[in-house]
Amino acid sequence: MDLSSINKKPSGHAKRKKKKEKEEKEATAIKNVMPINSFFKKARIEEEGFELASSNVSLEVPSTSDAQPELTAATILTGENEAASMNEEQAEQGNSSISEDPALWGSLTESTRKEILFKGISAFQNRAAKYPASRRGNEAEGKTRSLTNDALTRRIYNGEAIPREWIIYSPSTGDIFCFPCKVFSQCNNAFIAGFSDWKHPERITEHEMSGEHRRCMLSLAHRSKHLGTVDASLGRQIEAEGQYWKDVLRRVVAVIKFLSERGLPFRGDDELLGSPHNGNYLGILELLAQFDPFLKEHLQKYGQKGRGKPSYLSSTICEEFINLMGEKTKQAIATELQQAKYFSVIVDSTPDMSHVDQLTFVFRFVSETGKVVERFIGFEPIHSHTGSSLAECVIKMVSDLGLDLSNCRGQAYDNASNMSGKYNGLQAQLKKNNPLMHYIPCAAHSLNLVGVNSVENSCRGASQFFDFLQSLYAFCSASTHRWNKVFTADISLTLKSLSCTRWSCRGDSTRALSENYAKIASSLQMVASDDEERRDTRREAAALCNKLEKLETALMTMFWDTVLQRFKLTSNSLQKREMDLMTAVRLLESLHTYVASLRGQFGYFETSARAITGVTQAYQSETHRVSKRKTFDDETVDNEVVLTGSKKFQVETFNVIIDSLLSGLKKRLDAYKDINDRFGVLFDMDCADTDLFKRANALSSSYPSDLDNSLSDELIQFRSFVSTEQDKTPANLLQIVQRNGLQTTFPNVFVALRLFLTLPVSNCEGERSFSQLKRIKNELRTTMGQKRLSALSLMAIESELVRELDFEDLICNFAKKKTRKKNF
């Protein structure tokens, strides 16, 4: 075997020979193809002795046969007929750049002349109210003349005005030109080089009546007629082909909408049709193709063509449509915000799976229908948590949405110092730009802090009880064997792991323990006495069982179950999007009153604990010897009080917890008192007239750019109008005004209600967006880009709005944005 012949590259002579043979074959093939001219008849145009102005302009008139070739699917999709080739030629003309300024045309070739005619005369007229570039004369002396629209019309004998459509204007030079003469004429006159002699406007009429101008006008008319015939034959082909690809893209948009609103991943391990690993996007398209003949045929023809053969099903097209659909959803929300005028911002941050700190943006406003709406806008990565840095991000987001920060009336964050700080926090930085941006601490987070502080800072008994709950959960959940032994089939509620940020889980744990106290204690006793269990398991179960047998544990279980159920339900109400500040304050006040009422019910909790849990033991302080304090010679023990048993637990634990809860609720309520009292006149209109006038004037003076001094007069009448209404909540009062069309009768009341409802109550919507963030950017999708993350998160969170939007226009916008090989 000759090894020298393996992988031997051809020489330069061989390459040149091969190239020459290829060129000869192509030249022979071109000669055998009939030119497009052979499909048309040539006709010379003569009318009243006038010849065409340009001898080098050939007019090719198509055949006037009524029989038009039928457009089949093959001609639409493959482009094998003559109209398809003409379509490509005109598409190339449409994509080239011919200036709309006729002074910049230069010398015209046949191809540029065709392109100018294809665009039409209207593209170069440049009509305007004034033409400053056409000013001629001595400006220093104030003697100037310029072009006016009167020169662009011709008055005929009967007084009618006929526009001179043939005149085109140059914005750069201020000259006017004759469009047909500049395109067709071989002569040289002022209307071809540029006319600007405004002192003699009669020369326009002279040119209009000249024979050269008339010949050029006839040339223009005949050439336009021929172009119209070609366009008519191509129009049906272009429209049919565009409709085909639009139908393809409609299915693409539907699949993207389906996946994005559910937060599902798009791509798989490959992008091969028929592969079980090609991801949800291609998989759903294949599933639809089983029942959709159109999509099935499309996949067969274009599915695996490779690069250069567009099918509009690739991941690139999918990504572009994700961004376009996300941007349209964002613009729809921006439009709602602009129509509402007043809005509030809700901001929070959390790290994602790729350790990037994501700042979430939520806007609260009142829609045109009077409904309170909270809209998620997107995520933005941040690199600093200072108040000034966060303020820059908020201001930039408001500006990008086309909103005015001066119309922002509220801001809601959690109680973190970088957010709520009075001097350097985010709320303080934003107030420097707009003093009317009132800061509202998140009511749900504040209520959570009340519970946290009452446990951690009140007494040892409270913290020890929740430590016991967590230990009980940890023991049971250590293995499925233990879990099934403790929580048998007849136990419906199970323990939950405790969380510092979600106090609802503590309420669920105390409810599960209180309802199954005896059963759990019995199960632990069985584990402790089971010899098959390991020694440390039996010892730990016995310790937990001994803890359950104490009366203090049983009483704390009943007490915290009662308190936390009220906290949980109140917290759930505060997290609603439609919650207003007045209702939130009343809920917190009612919870404060409820907790205060528990102070005198210690005996009830003690009796209930013994009855429900079955614990019969005495208090631990009664079973131990009472320690005596050493006294000095100058001291006496006559008046010393030593508490034992029930009294000791009530004073040192029960009352301390209640006092801690009450002080925490009072402190959190004070944060809302000022702003709630300011708007209180809207909902407490039954006060005396003098008090109403005073409070109404105080409210209007707080918002001088939104309310005037007639608010008090409107409230007097509005009070009488709604006197028979049972529901006088802010949302219902606003609905009454809008439903009866009283916006002009009570304009200040209408604005004041919108301002109040715009104020946020909590930042729970931002917390909800974090749940979607962890679903979309999970551990398998950590390389996702920021723009794609925001678009997918926006469509997932605002899925109801996405379903209402019409994305039909995106296909047209998509075609305009990208130059493709397919016509739309």
ABEGO torsion letter per residue (X at the ends): XBAAABGBBBBAAAAAAAAAAAAAAAAAAAAABBBAAAABBBBBBBBGGBBBABAABBBBBBBABABBBBBBAAAAAAGABAAAAAAAAAAAAAABBBBABAAAAEBBBAAAAAAAAAAEAAAAAGBBABBAAABBEBAAAGBBBBBBAAAABBBBAAGBBBBBAABBBBAAAGBBBBAAAAAABABBBAAAAEBABAABAAAAAAAAABAAAAAAAAAAAAAAAAAAAAAAAAAAAAAAAAAAAAAAAAAAAAAAAAAAAAGBBABBABABBGBAAAEAAAAAAAAAAAABAAAAAAAAAAAAAEBGBBAGABAAAAAAAAAAAAAAAAAAAAAAAAAAGBBBBBBBBBBBAAGBBBBBBBBBBBBAAGBBBBBBAEBBBBABABAAAAAAAAAAAAAAAGBBAAABABBBBBABAAAABAAABAAAAAAAABAABBBBBBAAAAAAAAAAAAAAAABAAAAAAAAAAAAAAAAAAABAAAAAAABBAABABBBBBBBAABAAAAAAAAAAAAAAAAAAAAAAAAAAABAABBAAAAAAAAAAAAAAABAAAAAAAAAAAAAAAAAAAAAAAAABAABBAAAAAAAAAAAAAAAAAAAAAAAAAAAAAAAAAGBABBBAAAABBBBBBBBBAABBAAABBBBBEAAAAAAAAAAAAAAAAAAAAAAAAAAAAAAAAAAAAAABAABBAAAAAAAAAAAAAABAAABBAAAAAAAAAAAAAAAABABABAAAAAAAAAAAGAAAABAAAAAAAAAAAABBABAAAAAAAAAAAAAABBAAAAABBAAAAAAAAAAAAAAAAAAABBAAAAAAAAAAABBBABBX
